[in-house]
Amino acid sequence: MVQEGIYDKFVEAFKEHVKTTSVVGDPFKDDTFQGPQVTKTQFDRVLSYIEAGKSEGATLVAGGEAYKDVGGKGFFISPTIFTNVKDNMKIYREEVFGPFVVISSFKTEEEAVERANDTSYGLGAALFTENITKAHRVARAIEAGMVWINSSNDSDIRIPFGGVKQSGIGRELGEAGLEAYTNKKVRITSPLCAGRADNDRRSTSIWETDCEVVNTLDLPQARCNIHNIDTQSFIVPDHASMHPRPCRRVPPLAPRLGNVVCHQMLIELQILWR
């Protein structure tokens, strides 16, 4: 999308840039910018989008045909540019995956943001402006996994990359990219005590026993093995004796500041939920 005040000037400049930069040819040659489509199926698919753009009333200003100047072989398509594109057109709403550009105009910043977010995709977006304050304001409002300002497709292996909506789940690269390969496991240790707790599993409190802790929270079964129990865990005594003692009821689940540390005698328990 290009703002109305510079729309016509931009379209003419862009056409000239494509004409001199987007050199179609043998992908193994150094001066080639654009190679062929990967399959005949994709070649036909791109041509079908060109026909859709024409039939829906968009203006074809460049390309729009098969490119035949590479020995007459290969699935080459001339760089294609459509202008006067409306939001409801197929070539505007769907991803073409070809040498294909659609250029639409907008009046206000609010309109641009609303229309940019009116899509089922959200992988990346790019903003170009001399007003850096406006750029950051719009970047915050754009629903995309990554937004470039006065640039496009720059990245780094330390920066997480991924989309929103139908453009993917999760992130690649960076520390966030490791989470897809990580399972979080929690283990909790609790002090040994003699005797048995009440067998009533309907209680909403936690009971200490010699071998088990029973609770009715709707949580999956877990085993635990850490000495610090944080505020998200159930509460255990601040101290533990080396000597067996009768079991006693532990207060119900409740937030508690700081960590609770079980000293001296520690055993691994099976935590069961009904």
Backbone bond lengths (Angstrom), bond angles and torsions (degrees), N, CA, C in turn:
res aa  C-N    CA-C-N  psi(-1)  N-CA   C-N-CA  omega(-1)  CA-C   N-CA-C  phi
1 M - - - 1.453 - - 1.526 109.07 -
2 V 1.311 115.49 139.62 1.463 122.64 -178.85 1.524 108.39 -129.44
3 Q 1.332 117.48 136.64 1.456 120.49 -178.08 1.536 110.62 -64.90
4 E 1.332 115.28 146.13 1.463 121.64 -171.99 1.530 113.90 -54.74
5 G 1.314 117.74 -40.38 1.454 121.02 -174.53 1.524 114.67 -61.68
6 I 1.329 117.10 -24.01 1.470 120.33 -178.99 1.530 111.51 -121.22
7 Y 1.321 117.13 10.14 1.467 121.02 -172.62 1.528 112.37 -59.50
8 D 1.326 118.10 -56.68 1.464 120.95 -176.53 1.523 111.84 -61.72
9 K 1.325 116.35 -41.81 1.467 120.49 179.46 1.526 110.55 -63.77
10 F 1.317 116.10 -40.08 1.463 119.69 179.69 1.520 111.28 -65.81
11 V 1.322 117.53 -44.05 1.469 120.96 -178.38 1.531 110.36 -58.83
12 E 1.321 117.74 -44.95 1.462 120.25 179.79 1.528 111.38 -64.47
13 A 1.319 116.91 -42.36 1.465 120.51 179.57 1.526 110.99 -66.47
14 F 1.326 115.69 -38.02 1.460 119.44 -179.80 1.525 111.54 -67.21
15 K 1.322 117.05 -40.41 1.461 121.38 177.38 1.532 110.72 -58.61
16 E 1.318 116.70 -44.65 1.470 120.41 179.36 1.519 111.24 -65.50
17 H 1.300 116.16 -38.73 1.464 120.15 180.00 1.524 110.78 -64.78
18 V 1.332 117.16 -44.42 1.461 121.36 178.86 1.530 110.33 -62.95
19 K 1.322 116.40 -40.62 1.468 121.06 -178.02 1.528 111.50 -61.55
20 T 1.315 117.46 -37.27 1.469 120.29 -176.97 1.530 113.07 -92.36
21 T 1.339 117.21 -23.91 1.473 120.44 -174.19 1.522 113.39 -99.63
22 S 1.317 117.95 -42.62 1.466 121.33 -173.23 1.537 110.55 -81.95
23 V 1.317 116.06 71.75 1.459 121.91 179.63 1.524 109.09 -76.92
24 V 1.334 116.43 120.15 1.457 122.15 -179.41 1.520 109.15 -92.68
25 G 1.346 116.34 134.58 1.452 117.75 179.37 1.509 113.27 172.45
26 D 1.324 114.61 -161.40 1.459 122.78 179.93 1.527 109.42 -59.91
27 P 1.328 118.22 120.06 1.470 120.07 -177.22 1.522 113.90 -65.03
28 F 1.341 118.20 -13.49 1.463 120.37 179.28 1.520 112.72 -89.44
29 K 1.323 117.19 -2.87 1.463 120.57 177.64 1.523 110.62 -90.47
30 D 1.310 115.89 143.57 1.464 120.97 -175.04 1.520 113.60 -64.81
31 D 1.329 118.18 -31.72 1.459 119.82 -176.41 1.526 113.28 -88.65
32 T 1.321 117.81 2.74 1.469 121.12 179.48 1.528 110.52 -80.91
33 F 1.317 116.17 131.76 1.458 121.85 176.90 1.525 110.77 -102.33
34 Q 1.319 116.86 -35.30 1.470 121.11 -176.17 1.519 110.83 -130.24
35 G 1.326 115.78 124.12 1.447 121.46 177.52 1.518 111.39 -95.50
36 P 1.328 117.95 -164.16 1.463 121.86 -177.79 1.526 111.87 -82.13
37 Q 1.332 115.96 168.12 1.459 121.07 170.02 1.531 108.41 -70.06
38 V 1.306 116.60 152.76 1.454 120.22 -169.17 1.535 113.12 -71.59
39 T 1.341 117.76 -28.70 1.463 121.15 -179.58 1.524 109.66 -143.94
40 K 1.335 115.10 165.35 1.460 120.15 174.85 1.533 110.39 -63.45
41 T 1.319 116.62 -35.16 1.463 120.64 178.77 1.525 110.97 -60.71
42 Q 1.327 117.20 -46.16 1.462 120.28 179.13 1.529 111.40 -68.45
43 F 1.311 116.53 -37.14 1.465 121.58 175.71 1.534 110.49 -56.61
44 D 1.317 116.58 -48.92 1.460 120.85 179.02 1.526 111.60 -66.70
45 R 1.312 116.62 -34.48 1.466 120.74 179.91 1.520 110.65 -63.65
46 V 1.326 117.32 -45.62 1.466 120.70 179.62 1.525 110.45 -63.35
47 L 1.320 117.01 -42.94 1.471 120.27 178.31 1.530 111.06 -61.74
48 S 1.334 116.74 -33.83 1.467 119.85 178.79 1.530 110.89 -67.41
49 Y 1.331 117.28 -35.45 1.464 120.30 176.34 1.531 110.68 -67.08
50 I 1.319 116.90 -35.67 1.465 119.91 177.00 1.526 110.06 -61.77
51 E 1.309 116.77 -43.52 1.464 120.70 178.43 1.528 111.03 -65.62
52 A 1.334 116.41 -36.71 1.465 120.26 178.40 1.523 110.65 -64.47
53 G 1.341 116.98 -41.65 1.462 120.49 178.30 1.517 112.11 -61.21
54 K 1.313 116.00 -42.87 1.468 120.44 178.35 1.528 111.31 -63.33
55 S 1.323 116.39 -46.50 1.462 120.47 -175.68 1.523 112.46 -68.38
56 E 1.347 117.52 -27.71 1.465 120.48 -179.21 1.522 113.02 -87.71
57 G 1.333 117.54 -3.04 1.458 119.77 172.65 1.506 116.55 101.67
58 A 1.327 118.97 5.91 1.459 120.50 175.52 1.530 109.31 -72.61
59 T 1.331 116.42 158.86 1.465 121.65 -177.75 1.524 110.31 -98.83
60 L 1.320 116.11 118.79 1.459 121.06 177.97 1.531 108.67 -85.43
61 V 1.338 117.07 116.19 1.465 120.00 -176.41 1.525 112.30 -110.55
62 A 1.331 117.55 -9.08 1.472 119.57 177.26 1.518 109.09 -161.82
63 G 1.336 116.23 147.47 1.459 121.24 176.02 1.507 112.88 69.76
64 G 1.332 114.14 -137.69 1.460 119.53 178.45 1.511 114.02 86.17
65 E 1.330 117.61 21.72 1.466 120.26 -177.31 1.525 110.13 -155.29
66 A 1.313 115.75 165.98 1.464 120.50 175.08 1.531 109.30 -68.84
67 Y 1.307 116.29 145.29 1.462 122.07 -179.61 1.524 107.86 -98.74
68 K 1.349 116.92 120.87 1.467 121.35 -170.54 1.527 113.68 -108.29
69 D 1.318 118.75 3.96 1.469 120.29 -172.13 1.522 113.98 -92.81
70 V 1.324 117.60 27.13 1.470 120.58 177.39 1.526 107.44 -120.41
71 G 1.322 116.37 58.88 1.451 121.23 179.67 1.512 113.92 71.08
72 G 1.328 117.24 10.88 1.458 120.35 178.98 1.508 114.17 74.19
73 K 1.326 118.24 9.51 1.462 121.39 -178.64 1.525 109.87 -123.23
74 G 1.321 114.99 161.39 1.463 120.19 177.13 1.515 112.63 91.97
75 F 1.323 115.02 158.80 1.460 121.68 -176.24 1.531 110.22 -95.57
76 F 1.318 116.30 63.30 1.464 121.99 -177.66 1.525 110.87 -89.61
77 I 1.339 115.64 143.85 1.463 122.44 176.50 1.525 108.62 -130.14
78 S 1.311 116.91 134.77 1.460 121.03 178.27 1.526 110.13 -64.62
79 P 1.344 118.12 141.05 1.464 120.65 175.95 1.528 110.62 -52.68
80 T 1.314 116.14 125.67 1.467 121.90 -170.02 1.517 111.25 -114.57
81 I 1.339 116.23 134.03 1.465 121.91 179.73 1.527 109.00 -129.62
82 F 1.341 115.39 127.01 1.460 121.59 173.23 1.528 109.19 -114.32
83 T 1.336 116.75 137.94 1.459 121.59 173.85 1.529 108.79 -119.19
84 N 1.353 114.83 178.58 1.472 120.91 -178.69 1.537 110.71 52.04
85 V 1.309 114.61 45.43 1.462 121.51 -177.45 1.535 109.82 -91.72
86 K 1.307 116.90 135.77 1.464 122.41 178.88 1.537 109.95 -101.44
87 D 1.329 114.55 156.66 1.467 120.29 -174.21 1.524 113.78 -64.59
88 N 1.326 117.38 -25.35 1.463 119.34 -177.09 1.525 113.13 -88.71
89 M 1.320 117.84 -0.04 1.465 120.70 -178.34 1.530 110.83 -76.92
90 K 1.304 115.82 146.46 1.458 122.14 -179.13 1.521 111.82 -58.59
91 I 1.344 116.84 -41.08 1.472 120.08 -177.36 1.523 111.93 -69.87
92 Y 1.326 117.50 -16.71 1.460 121.86 177.38 1.519 111.36 -88.05
93 R 1.324 117.89 -37.33 1.460 121.98 -170.83 1.523 114.09 -92.13
94 E 1.335 118.05 -17.97 1.462 120.19 -176.27 1.529 111.30 -115.27
95 E 1.326 115.14 155.61 1.460 121.06 178.78 1.528 109.77 -84.78
96 V 1.316 116.48 124.85 1.462 121.32 -175.69 1.523 111.69 -88.51
97 F 1.324 117.91 -37.03 1.467 123.04 -176.41 1.530 110.59 57.98
98 G 1.301 115.26 58.15 1.460 120.84 178.01 1.524 109.28 -161.12
99 P 1.331 117.44 -179.12 1.481 121.85 178.36 1.525 109.60 -74.87
100 F 1.323 116.27 75.72 1.455 122.11 -162.48 1.530 109.05 -145.08
101 V 1.324 117.59 124.09 1.463 121.92 179.46 1.519 109.30 -130.26
102 V 1.335 115.62 135.32 1.462 120.51 171.97 1.522 107.97 -116.72
103 I 1.328 117.16 136.29 1.459 121.76 -176.65 1.513 108.92 -123.14
104 S 1.320 116.35 119.53 1.447 123.13 179.62 1.525 109.14 -118.88
105 S 1.308 118.00 158.59 1.465 121.41 -178.88 1.526 110.57 -109.50
106 F 1.332 115.47 158.59 1.467 121.14 175.40 1.522 108.75 -143.52
107 K 1.346 115.22 161.68 1.468 119.65 -178.23 1.523 112.21 -99.76
108 T 1.328 116.95 -52.52 1.459 120.70 -171.44 1.532 111.56 -118.47
109 E 1.314 114.08 163.58 1.465 120.66 177.13 1.520 111.01 -60.87
110 E 1.324 116.37 -42.15 1.464 120.74 -178.88 1.521 110.74 -62.94
111 E 1.316 117.29 -40.96 1.460 121.29 178.10 1.522 110.80 -63.51
112 A 1.334 116.16 -42.42 1.463 119.97 -178.79 1.524 111.38 -62.02
113 V 1.329 117.24 -43.48 1.462 121.50 -179.72 1.522 110.61 -65.68
114 E 1.324 116.54 -45.28 1.464 120.54 -179.07 1.525 111.06 -60.91
115 R 1.315 116.91 -44.33 1.459 120.32 -178.37 1.533 111.95 -72.61
116 A 1.317 115.80 -35.26 1.469 119.12 178.53 1.526 111.10 -64.26
117 N 1.317 116.43 -34.61 1.469 120.49 -179.07 1.521 113.40 -86.17
118 D 1.323 116.87 -8.18 1.461 121.11 179.94 1.528 110.10 -83.10
119 T 1.308 115.55 66.66 1.455 122.05 -177.52 1.517 109.57 -155.54
120 S 1.312 116.37 157.00 1.469 120.40 176.77 1.516 111.45 -86.81
121 Y 1.324 117.63 -1.36 1.464 121.78 -178.39 1.527 110.65 -106.90
122 G 1.320 116.05 162.53 1.463 118.88 179.23 1.516 112.11 -170.78
123 L 1.329 117.26 49.46 1.465 119.69 -179.75 1.519 111.27 -81.93
124 G 1.329 117.33 -58.31 1.451 120.30 -178.56 1.517 111.23 -148.67
125 A 1.339 115.79 158.01 1.464 121.91 176.92 1.516 107.63 -144.79
126 A 1.334 116.20 155.91 1.462 121.21 179.68 1.519 109.45 -133.71
127 L 1.337 116.64 137.32 1.464 123.08 178.82 1.519 108.65 -119.95
128 F 1.328 115.54 138.04 1.459 120.74 176.62 1.528 108.17 -128.17
129 T 1.312 116.45 120.21 1.451 121.81 -178.43 1.522 109.99 -163.02
130 E 1.356 116.16 157.56 1.461 120.77 174.46 1.523 111.08 -85.71
131 N 1.338 117.26 -13.90 1.461 122.72 -177.33 1.526 109.04 -96.50
132 I 1.336 117.21 97.51 1.454 120.83 -174.66 1.531 112.12 -68.71
133 T 1.337 116.49 -29.27 1.468 119.61 176.87 1.521 110.37 -65.10
134 K 1.327 115.55 -46.12 1.467 120.05 177.05 1.525 110.35 -61.95
135 A 1.336 116.81 -40.08 1.463 120.85 -178.71 1.520 111.23 -58.78
136 H 1.333 117.76 -46.03 1.465 120.56 -179.77 1.523 111.17 -68.92
137 R 1.316 117.42 -35.20 1.467 120.36 177.98 1.528 110.77 -63.97
138 V 1.316 116.42 -45.26 1.465 120.21 179.65 1.529 110.60 -69.32
139 A 1.330 116.93 -39.03 1.466 120.79 179.97 1.525 111.04 -58.93
140 R 1.327 117.20 -38.18 1.469 120.67 178.15 1.524 111.37 -65.50
141 A 1.329 116.39 -31.40 1.463 120.46 -175.82 1.525 113.10 -86.03
142 I 1.318 117.49 -18.71 1.458 120.92 -177.65 1.529 109.83 -74.38
143 E 1.317 116.82 132.15 1.473 122.69 179.37 1.527 109.23 -90.10
144 A 1.314 115.64 86.56 1.460 121.39 -179.65 1.519 109.00 -152.08
145 G 1.329 116.22 154.67 1.454 120.41 -179.24 1.513 113.27 -69.51
146 M 1.324 117.43 -28.11 1.451 122.11 178.18 1.518 109.16 -146.50
147 V 1.331 117.54 138.08 1.454 122.35 178.11 1.531 108.68 -127.55
148 W 1.315 115.84 124.18 1.463 121.26 176.60 1.519 109.52 -95.90
149 I 1.313 116.53 144.95 1.459 122.48 176.05 1.523 108.47 -117.08
150 N 1.326 115.65 119.91 1.464 123.32 -178.09 1.522 112.16 54.59
151 S 1.314 115.64 34.90 1.458 122.20 177.66 1.518 107.49 -165.29
152 S 1.326 116.27 177.44 1.460 119.60 178.00 1.517 110.01 -159.17
153 N 1.333 115.63 135.15 1.466 123.43 175.20 1.526 114.40 66.43
154 D 1.331 117.48 16.61 1.467 119.42 170.67 1.522 108.25 -79.28
155 S 1.315 117.34 141.17 1.452 119.79 178.52 1.522 109.24 -160.56
156 D 1.302 116.48 -173.77 1.454 122.91 -177.36 1.523 107.47 -157.13
157 I 1.318 117.82 147.66 1.464 120.45 -177.42 1.527 112.25 -64.31
158 R 1.327 117.93 -16.38 1.464 120.67 179.34 1.525 112.28 -88.96
159 I 1.329 117.33 -5.48 1.464 121.69 -177.23 1.520 109.61 -102.77
160 P 1.335 118.85 124.17 1.469 120.29 179.58 1.518 110.84 -64.11
161 F 1.327 115.93 139.85 1.461 121.57 -178.90 1.524 109.60 -130.64
162 G 1.316 115.67 131.79 1.457 120.93 178.54 1.506 109.96 175.33
163 G 1.331 116.91 171.34 1.446 120.45 -174.18 1.510 113.93 -115.40
164 V 1.325 114.58 -177.45 1.455 122.66 175.60 1.529 107.82 -124.86
165 K 1.319 115.91 176.51 1.468 122.09 -177.90 1.529 109.57 56.00
166 Q 1.348 117.32 -129.03 1.461 120.77 -177.33 1.528 112.69 -87.04
167 S 1.315 116.90 11.22 1.470 120.24 -178.40 1.516 112.45 -98.57
168 G 1.321 117.41 21.61 1.451 118.84 171.58 1.508 114.52 120.86
169 I 1.342 114.60 164.65 1.462 123.21 178.64 1.518 107.77 -124.30
170 G 1.320 116.57 137.14 1.455 119.92 178.30 1.513 112.22 83.73
171 R 1.332 115.21 -173.18 1.453 122.01 -176.33 1.518 110.84 -135.99
172 E 1.320 114.85 148.82 1.452 122.40 170.60 1.522 108.16 -106.12
173 L 1.327 115.82 157.07 1.463 122.55 175.24 1.534 111.53 69.01
174 G 1.330 115.22 164.12 1.450 121.05 179.40 1.511 112.83 64.85
175 E 1.323 115.54 -178.40 1.464 120.41 178.63 1.528 111.43 -62.14
176 A 1.346 116.21 -34.88 1.464 119.80 179.88 1.519 111.35 -64.00
177 G 1.333 117.77 -29.10 1.453 121.04 180.00 1.510 113.53 -68.28
178 L 1.332 117.46 -20.73 1.463 120.91 179.65 1.532 112.31 -76.98
179 E 1.321 116.75 -18.62 1.464 119.37 -175.65 1.526 112.36 -63.74
180 A 1.335 116.59 -30.07 1.463 119.21 179.46 1.526 111.60 -66.06
181 Y 1.315 117.15 -19.64 1.462 122.01 -178.83 1.535 111.26 -106.61
182 T 1.325 117.07 14.50 1.456 121.62 -174.16 1.526 110.98 -121.95
183 N 1.317 116.57 134.46 1.458 122.45 170.65 1.518 108.69 -109.97
184 K 1.307 117.27 128.10 1.463 121.12 178.98 1.522 108.84 -88.75
185 K 1.312 115.98 125.12 1.456 121.45 -178.95 1.519 109.20 -125.41
186 V 1.323 116.90 133.00 1.457 122.08 -179.26 1.513 109.27 -115.69
187 R 1.335 116.44 132.46 1.456 121.21 174.38 1.522 107.94 -128.89
188 I 1.330 116.64 137.83 1.458 121.99 -175.67 1.517 108.82 -124.94
189 T 1.318 117.64 135.67 1.458 121.34 174.35 1.520 109.02 -108.45
190 S 1.332 115.44 145.81 1.456 120.87 -178.17 1.523 108.98 -136.11
191 P 1.339 118.40 150.90 1.471 120.77 -175.41 1.525 113.09 -66.92
192 L 1.344 115.58 150.42 1.457 123.39 177.52 1.526 110.28 -74.49
193 C 1.308 116.93 139.86 1.463 120.15 172.93 1.523 108.46 -146.29
194 A 1.303 115.87 154.33 1.462 120.08 -179.13 1.519 109.84 -86.92
195 G 1.326 115.96 165.51 1.443 120.12 177.23 1.521 111.90 85.61
196 R 1.324 115.59 176.67 1.453 121.99 -177.74 1.526 109.59 -123.97
197 A 1.309 115.51 151.64 1.457 119.83 177.73 1.521 110.23 -88.04
198 D 1.312 115.19 165.87 1.451 121.29 174.01 1.527 108.22 -56.12
199 N 1.322 117.90 138.61 1.462 121.78 -178.06 1.526 113.24 -84.29
200 D 1.313 117.25 5.26 1.456 120.03 -179.14 1.532 109.65 -73.95
201 R 1.338 115.89 103.97 1.467 119.94 -177.46 1.526 111.87 -83.04
202 R 1.299 117.56 2.07 1.456 119.18 177.95 1.521 111.37 -85.54
203 S 1.309 116.84 -8.46 1.453 120.59 179.85 1.518 110.09 -64.74
204 T 1.312 116.26 144.52 1.458 120.15 177.83 1.526 111.46 -93.58
205 S 1.330 116.79 3.29 1.453 120.89 177.73 1.520 110.42 -99.26
206 I 1.326 115.30 165.54 1.456 121.59 178.16 1.529 108.57 -100.08
207 W 1.324 115.90 138.75 1.455 121.07 179.25 1.514 109.35 -115.80
208 E 1.329 115.92 139.64 1.454 120.61 171.36 1.521 109.03 -83.51
209 T 1.299 117.16 138.40 1.457 121.26 172.63 1.515 107.74 -138.57
210 D 1.326 115.67 179.84 1.454 118.11 178.44 1.519 111.28 -73.70
211 C 1.338 117.94 -24.01 1.458 118.80 -174.50 1.520 114.87 -137.87
212 E 1.309 117.98 -8.65 1.464 115.74 -175.78 1.516 111.48 -149.61
213 V 1.324 113.82 158.95 1.457 121.73 172.17 1.516 106.34 -124.89
214 V 1.323 117.04 129.89 1.457 120.68 -176.07 1.527 108.66 -115.87
215 N 1.337 116.20 134.80 1.451 121.32 178.70 1.506 108.38 -149.98
216 T 1.340 117.60 155.04 1.455 120.23 -177.06 1.525 113.06 -103.28
217 L 1.313 118.15 15.10 1.462 119.71 177.76 1.520 110.32 -62.23
218 D 1.320 116.64 144.99 1.468 121.41 179.89 1.522 108.95 -81.83
219 L 1.322 115.62 72.87 1.460 121.85 -178.80 1.518 108.92 -130.20
220 P 1.325 118.20 156.26 1.466 120.57 178.93 1.516 111.36 -69.17
221 Q 1.335 115.69 160.10 1.456 119.99 175.71 1.519 109.88 -65.09
222 A 1.332 116.92 142.36 1.463 119.62 -178.05 1.512 110.23 -145.55
223 R 1.342 115.73 157.26 1.453 121.79 169.99 1.516 107.20 -121.56
224 C 1.334 116.40 148.54 1.451 118.75 -171.33 1.525 111.77 -132.27
225 N 1.330 115.91 155.06 1.460 119.81 -175.38 1.522 112.76 -156.74
226 I 1.331 118.83 39.53 1.449 120.24 177.72 1.520 108.59 -120.00
227 H 1.324 116.90 154.99 1.453 121.39 -176.87 1.519 111.88 -93.07
228 N 1.337 117.00 -17.22 1.457 120.64 177.18 1.524 108.76 -106.02
229 I 1.311 115.76 131.68 1.455 120.98 178.55 1.519 106.91 -116.94
230 D 1.331 116.66 116.53 1.462 119.43 -172.77 1.523 111.24 -85.72
231 T 1.332 115.73 -172.24 1.457 120.38 -172.61 1.510 113.03 -69.99
232 Q 1.330 118.89 -12.86 1.453 120.71 178.37 1.529 111.63 -87.03
233 S 1.325 117.26 -8.43 1.457 121.32 -177.35 1.524 110.25 -96.07
234 F 1.329 115.91 173.93 1.441 118.84 175.92 1.530 109.79 -75.04
235 I 1.327 116.63 162.14 1.465 121.45 -173.33 1.524 110.55 -92.21
236 V 1.329 116.03 135.51 1.457 121.90 174.54 1.524 107.87 -124.19
237 P 1.325 119.23 166.07 1.466 120.04 -178.31 1.515 111.81 -61.26
238 D 1.329 116.87 153.82 1.458 121.79 178.34 1.529 111.83 -73.53
239 H 1.312 117.69 -13.01 1.464 120.72 -178.56 1.512 109.14 -138.93
240 A 1.294 116.41 162.33 1.464 120.70 177.68 1.523 108.74 -143.45
241 S 1.313 116.14 134.67 1.448 120.38 -177.28 1.526 110.93 -90.39
242 M 1.316 116.54 151.22 1.457 121.37 174.86 1.528 110.37 -73.92
243 H 1.337 116.14 -15.34 1.459 119.66 -175.91 1.526 109.68 -100.73
244 P 1.361 116.12 142.35 1.468 118.37 177.05 1.518 110.35 -58.42
245 R 1.302 117.34 145.76 1.456 122.09 177.92 1.526 108.19 -143.12
246 P 1.308 118.32 157.50 1.461 119.89 178.53 1.528 111.04 -60.72
247 C 1.335 115.70 146.51 1.460 118.83 177.62 1.514 109.51 -70.39
248 R 1.310 115.10 147.18 1.456 119.48 176.57 1.516 109.03 -135.45
249 R 1.295 115.66 158.10 1.449 119.96 -178.72 1.523 110.50 -72.90
250 V 1.318 115.64 135.14 1.459 121.08 178.24 1.519 108.00 -96.87
251 P 1.341 119.53 143.57 1.474 120.86 -177.89 1.522 111.91 -54.33
252 P 1.331 117.59 152.77 1.470 120.80 178.35 1.512 111.52 -59.52
253 L 1.334 115.32 166.84 1.463 120.50 177.94 1.522 109.85 -56.72
254 A 1.329 115.31 132.51 1.464 120.01 178.63 1.513 108.73 -161.60
255 P 1.324 118.22 151.26 1.465 119.66 177.30 1.521 110.17 -62.47
256 R 1.299 115.95 146.92 1.452 120.00 178.70 1.514 108.49 -150.08
257 L 1.344 116.67 131.01 1.456 119.75 -177.67 1.519 110.82 -72.93
258 G 1.318 115.89 148.69 1.446 121.04 176.53 1.508 113.03 77.24
259 N 1.329 115.96 179.79 1.455 122.24 178.65 1.517 110.26 -98.80
260 V 1.300 115.43 148.38 1.456 121.15 175.58 1.514 107.39 -104.62
261 V 1.319 117.83 121.38 1.462 122.03 -175.65 1.527 109.58 -112.04
262 C 1.318 116.45 128.46 1.462 121.18 176.33 1.523 108.18 -94.68
263 H 1.304 117.31 115.47 1.451 121.38 -176.67 1.530 111.11 -94.11
264 Q 1.310 116.14 160.63 1.450 125.55 174.16 1.529 112.12 63.34
265 M 1.339 118.41 -112.63 1.454 121.19 -171.59 1.527 110.98 -73.70
266 L 1.342 117.21 114.98 1.452 122.61 -179.88 1.519 109.31 -128.19
267 I 1.320 117.75 138.36 1.455 120.87 176.87 1.526 108.86 -131.19
268 E 1.324 116.05 158.64 1.460 120.71 175.82 1.518 108.22 -87.41
269 L 1.328 116.49 132.88 1.447 121.23 -177.44 1.527 111.09 -117.75
270 Q 1.299 116.12 152.83 1.453 122.35 170.07 1.517 107.68 -89.67
271 I 1.332 116.61 123.24 1.459 120.17 178.61 1.524 108.28 -98.26
272 L 1.323 115.92 122.63 1.460 120.45 -175.02 1.510 109.63 -117.39
273 W 1.333 115.72 137.84 1.461 121.06 171.76 1.514 109.00 -121.60
274 R 1.291 115.12 137.85 1.456 120.41 -176.82 1.525 110.09 -67.21
